[in-house]
C-alpha cells in the first residue's frame, strides 16, 4: 500500500478553535484531517457531504469538551507498520498520554521507538487518530505537525485544564479563498 497519498476527494474547510482544519473523504470514510496551514490540497473537490458535515460536527463537539471519542468511518492510507501504530494510538484514552516507547511496546516492537515516532508523524487523520497524545519518554512534549502550542492546547483541553476557547482569535483570517465553483 502506498504510504500517505495526497488528499483527494470531497473536502471541507472547517473552522476550529485551533485554526482551520481540512477534512477529506473518499466517498465511504474520512481519509485526512489536517490543519490548513500545513498544506493546501490540490486534488480535492470542495463540497459538503453528509460524512464531512458529521465529522465537522464531531470535531466541534470535541473542541467544546463534550466528545471524547469519534465514530466516523476512517480510511488512513499507510504502510502496514503505520496502520499498526495508528490503531494503537486510537487506544489511548481521552485525556491521557503515552510515550513513543509505550506504543512500541504495545505493538510488540519495543526497540522501534523512532519508527513509532515516524509513523506518528505520518498520521493523515489528526485529532481523530490522536497522535497528539504521544509524548517523549521524559514526559516532555515532542513534535506535532500542528505545532507544540496546538498539541499542548489539545492535551490541556482533554484534561479539563483549559476551557474551550479560540486558540487563535484571528483564525478566520487563516482561511484561504476557495475558488468559486470548486
Buried (B, 14 or more C-beta within 10 A) or exposed (E): EEEBEEBBBBBBBBBBBBBBBBBBBBEEBBBBBBBBBEEEBEEBEBEEBEBBEBBBEBBBEBBEEEBEEBEBEBBBBBBEBBBBBBEBBBEBEEBEBBBBBBBBBBBEBEEBBEBBBBBBEBBBBBBBBBBBBBBBEEEEBBEBBBBEEBBBBBBEBBEEEBEEEBBBEEBEEEEEEEEEEE
